[in-house]
Amino acid sequence: MEETKKRFWEQKKFLKYRQGTFYKNLVATIFKYVLLTGLSFIILYPFIYKLSSAFMSKADLADKTVNLIPRSPTLANILAVIGEGRYFEALFNTLLLSLVMGVLQMIACLIIGYGLGKFNFKGSKLVFALVIFTMVIPAVTLETPYFMFFRDFDIYGIFNLIFGKGIPMLDTYSPIVMLSLTGLGFKNGLYIFLFRQYFSGVPKELTEAAQVDGCGIIKTFFRIMMPQARAMMLTVFLFGFAWQWTDSYYSTTFFPNQNLLSTVIGNAPTLSVEGVATEAQTLMSGTLSNTAAIMVVLPLMLIYFIAQKRFVEGIESSGIVG
Amino acid sequence: MKKGKLMTKQENAGWIFVAPFLLGFLLIYLPVFIDSIVYSFSNIVQGDEGFILENVGWANYDYILFSSSEFVQELVNSVLPLIPNVLMIVIFSLFIAVMLNQKMRCRGIYRVVFFMPVILAVGIIAEAEAGNRIVSSMWETGGIDTGVAGGSGLINSLDIQQYLSYVNISPEFTSTITSAVNNIYGIINSSGVQILIFLAGLQSISPSVYEAAYVEGASGWEVFWKITFPMISPIMYLNVIYTIIDGFTNGNNGLITLIGDVGIKQAKYGIGSAMAWVYTIITVILLALVMLILGRMQRTERRH
């Protein structure tokens, strides 16, 4: 039982005052809050701006006194993106795609990272070096060859020998599915690295205890190791999901004709807005871009806010750096 | 200890787990990788049935390095500034991580905000903002590059310049400050992952070490340099490497957009590949240098 109510002059704050460090601490604290708030504002400002843009009408753009709050707000921009921009269809497609890709990449990197982290086989260092290698080579170096490769998918010419031609894989989701399943997707090297670090930090005693209890390798993995890594799994999933959501690189290379949210943003500047004459459309292009951008980003922000608590805690307790 | 058969057998089970990666690497990545080298030495023309590769030897490399100036120019313009940026990003994210690690109200909210650019930035948002720049140039007068359309820049850097010159600070110093201020947006938005990694590292230092230090009468400054800094130096090393990789390979890089333009939009596949390869080699060399230099410093630290 502790005595939690101390008398005023015994409390820490008062003691600090007497010791002369009270003001020093106060200044430091104020400075800290000001700095953090200021920087947060710099981060958030573009989003705030885009959000307010979404409601701006042509009159507001011309009005120099209007900065963030529109005088004559309008829903026309948003409606344009939803209607002509086919927002909801794209939203659904992107949601599905991001979910699938996030899960696939998470599973693949989990398995690969586990293999690298827990098992000390000959050559594991080499394989890990290869993983890092895939991260270092910039994606743009491989963009054209990937395009050509999937245009006529073939395994070292075998298909051509047998069937006379390869499999055309462009304009389908197959290329990125294959890349995700093999841990070659975007930033998958990082995910594998994270999982590897995590699993090499798990004490050997745990594995040994599992074995004593009669678990084979597969059982150990499913019953014991995987549940442990839940926080990291959520983190990697979130990353993969978010990246797929905002991707325009793979999307435009491999399936430019699918209607995804990145297409919505691409099309936004050319939409026609109600109430604005066709000649003046170009004026609204910036606003439309902003509207589309915020509409694309908002669902992701929501998901991020919901998941972030688990996710930030997860990184901290994961011992990447142990 | 000589490993018994059972142990080796178990360790080898690791191969099963890494099999997907190996499959992908051998069947997909390697052919693509080799192809891209081959492309850089060839000229790709659209034939009747598809694309035709004709070997042109070093002609592509010759062209981009010696005949045409766009590659080298872009290299100097976009890539050289990346190097001081790496330093600033690492320092900045360490600073922020230390602050976010302290107990304070709203700490959770700040962490969420600082990590937001990682989740939300990149890709399409950057593209939308690039489109905005045309519109914004009509209204902005050289303010901080906040990447938004219309409206005035948040803080006008010209004002800062004038103010600083009134206070008699030398012009070189002023321009360094103004360019740092202009860059802040870029630095903040590229720091998310680094902040997270530093945070994780800081949390792994047990508070008892700090308590002991305070009892012995160490000041905050001393604590930072003698305890925090040495303990997170391996993480700093990791962050420097990651920042270099990220900075050099992400899509907002001027050089990467150039390669994309030339290689894909202008369909000069061979030249684009050559550019990409020169860039890749430079990146690898830089990374190797950093790893050698910092790695050596790392190892000497450990001996203490």
Chai-1 contact restraints between the chains, C-beta under 6 A:
chainA,res_idxA,chainB,res_idxB,connection_type,confidence,min_distance_angstrom,max_distance_angstrom,comment,restraint_id
A,K32,B,M99,contact,1.0,0.0,6.0,A-B,restraint_1
A,L36,B,Y110,contact,1.0,0.0,6.0,A-B,restraint_2
A,S40,B,V113,contact,1.0,0.0,6.0,A-B,restraint_3
A,I42,B,I188,contact,1.0,0.0,6.0,A-B,restraint_4
A,I43,B,V113,contact,1.0,0.0,6.0,A-B,restraint_5
A,I43,B,I188,contact,1.0,0.0,6.0,A-B,restraint_6
A,Y45,B,T146,contact,1.0,0.0,6.0,A-B,restraint_7
A,P46,B,G147,contact,1.0,0.0,6.0,A-B,restraint_8
A,P46,B,V148,contact,1.0,0.0,6.0,A-B,restraint_9
A,Y49,B,V148,contact,1.0,0.0,6.0,A-B,restraint_10
A,N67,B,G151,contact,1.0,0.0,6.0,A-B,restraint_11
A,A108,B,P20,contact,1.0,0.0,6.0,A-B,restraint_12
A,I111,B,F17,contact,1.0,0.0,6.0,A-B,restraint_13
A,I112,B,V18,contact,1.0,0.0,6.0,A-B,restraint_14
A,I112,B,F21,contact,1.0,0.0,6.0,A-B,restraint_15
A,Y114,B,F17,contact,1.0,0.0,6.0,A-B,restraint_16
A,G115,B,G14,contact,1.0,0.0,6.0,A-B,restraint_17
A,G115,B,F17,contact,1.0,0.0,6.0,A-B,restraint_18
A,G115,B,V18,contact,1.0,0.0,6.0,A-B,restraint_19
A,F119,B,E11,contact,1.0,0.0,6.0,A-B,restraint_20
A,F119,B,G14,contact,1.0,0.0,6.0,A-B,restraint_21
A,N120,B,E11,contact,1.0,0.0,6.0,A-B,restraint_22
A,F121,B,E11,contact,1.0,0.0,6.0,A-B,restraint_23
A,F121,B,N12,contact,1.0,0.0,6.0,A-B,restraint_24
A,F121,B,G14,contact,1.0,0.0,6.0,A-B,restraint_25
A,V127,B,V18,contact,1.0,0.0,6.0,A-B,restraint_26
A,L130,B,F25,contact,1.0,0.0,6.0,A-B,restraint_27
A,V136,B,I245,contact,1.0,0.0,6.0,A-B,restraint_28
A,I137,B,T280,contact,1.0,0.0,6.0,A-B,restraint_29
A,P138,B,T249,contact,1.0,0.0,6.0,A-B,restraint_30
A,V140,B,I256,contact,1.0,0.0,6.0,A-B,restraint_31
A,V140,B,I259,contact,1.0,0.0,6.0,A-B,restraint_32
A,V140,B,G260,contact,1.0,0.0,6.0,A-B,restraint_33
A,V140,B,A276,contact,1.0,0.0,6.0,A-B,restraint_34
A,T141,B,S36,contact,1.0,0.0,6.0,A-B,restraint_35
A,T141,B,A276,contact,1.0,0.0,6.0,A-B,restraint_36
A,T141,B,T280,contact,1.0,0.0,6.0,A-B,restraint_37
A,L142,B,V32,contact,1.0,0.0,6.0,A-B,restraint_38
A,L142,B,S36,contact,1.0,0.0,6.0,A-B,restraint_39
A,T144,B,G263,contact,1.0,0.0,6.0,A-B,restraint_40
A,T144,B,Y269,contact,1.0,0.0,6.0,A-B,restraint_41
A,P145,B,V32,contact,1.0,0.0,6.0,A-B,restraint_42
A,P145,B,D35,contact,1.0,0.0,6.0,A-B,restraint_43
A,P145,B,S36,contact,1.0,0.0,6.0,A-B,restraint_44
A,Y146,B,V32,contact,1.0,0.0,6.0,A-B,restraint_45
A,F149,B,V32,contact,1.0,0.0,6.0,A-B,restraint_46
A,I155,B,L27,contact,1.0,0.0,6.0,A-B,restraint_47
A,T182,B,P20,contact,1.0,0.0,6.0,A-B,restraint_48
A,T182,B,F21,contact,1.0,0.0,6.0,A-B,restraint_49
A,T182,B,L23,contact,1.0,0.0,6.0,A-B,restraint_50
A,T182,B,G24,contact,1.0,0.0,6.0,A-B,restraint_51
A,G183,B,F21,contact,1.0,0.0,6.0,A-B,restraint_52
A,L184,B,G24,contact,1.0,0.0,6.0,A-B,restraint_53
A,L184,B,Y29,contact,1.0,0.0,6.0,A-B,restraint_54
A,I217,B,A13,contact,1.0,0.0,6.0,A-B,restraint_55
A,A242,B,I119,contact,1.0,0.0,6.0,A-B,restraint_56
A,T246,B,V122,contact,1.0,0.0,6.0,A-B,restraint_57
A,T246,B,G123,contact,1.0,0.0,6.0,A-B,restraint_58
A,T246,B,I124,contact,1.0,0.0,6.0,A-B,restraint_59
A,D247,B,G123,contact,1.0,0.0,6.0,A-B,restraint_60
A,S248,B,G123,contact,1.0,0.0,6.0,A-B,restraint_61
A,S248,B,I124,contact,1.0,0.0,6.0,A-B,restraint_62
A,S262,B,I124,contact,1.0,0.0,6.0,A-B,restraint_63
A,I265,B,I124,contact,1.0,0.0,6.0,A-B,restraint_64
A,I265,B,A128,contact,1.0,0.0,6.0,A-B,restraint_65
A,G286,B,N132,contact,1.0,0.0,6.0,A-B,restraint_66
A,G286,B,V135,contact,1.0,0.0,6.0,A-B,restraint_67
A,G286,B,A149,contact,1.0,0.0,6.0,A-B,restraint_68
A,S289,B,A128,contact,1.0,0.0,6.0,A-B,restraint_69
A,S289,B,G131,contact,1.0,0.0,6.0,A-B,restraint_70
A,S289,B,N132,contact,1.0,0.0,6.0,A-B,restraint_71
A,A293,B,I125,contact,1.0,0.0,6.0,A-B,restraint_72
A,A293,B,A128,contact,1.0,0.0,6.0,A-B,restraint_73
A,V297,B,L120,contact,1.0,0.0,6.0,A-B,restraint_74
A,Y304,B,I119,contact,1.0,0.0,6.0,A-B,restraint_75
A,Q308,B,V112,contact,1.0,0.0,6.0,A-B,restraint_76
A,V312,B,R111,contact,1.0,0.0,6.0,A-B,restraint_77
A,I315,B,L196,contact,1.0,0.0,6.0,A-B,restraint_78
A,I315,B,A200,contact,1.0,0.0,6.0,A-B,restraint_79
A,E316,B,A200,contact,1.0,0.0,6.0,A-B,restraint_80
A,E316,B,Q203,contact,1.0,0.0,6.0,A-B,restraint_81
A,I320,B,A200,contact,1.0,0.0,6.0,A-B,restraint_82
A,V321,B,A200,contact,1.0,0.0,6.0,A-B,restraint_83
A,V321,B,G201,contact,1.0,0.0,6.0,A-B,restraint_84
A,V321,B,S204,contact,1.0,0.0,6.0,A-B,restraint_85
A,V321,B,I235,contact,1.0,0.0,6.0,A-B,restraint_86
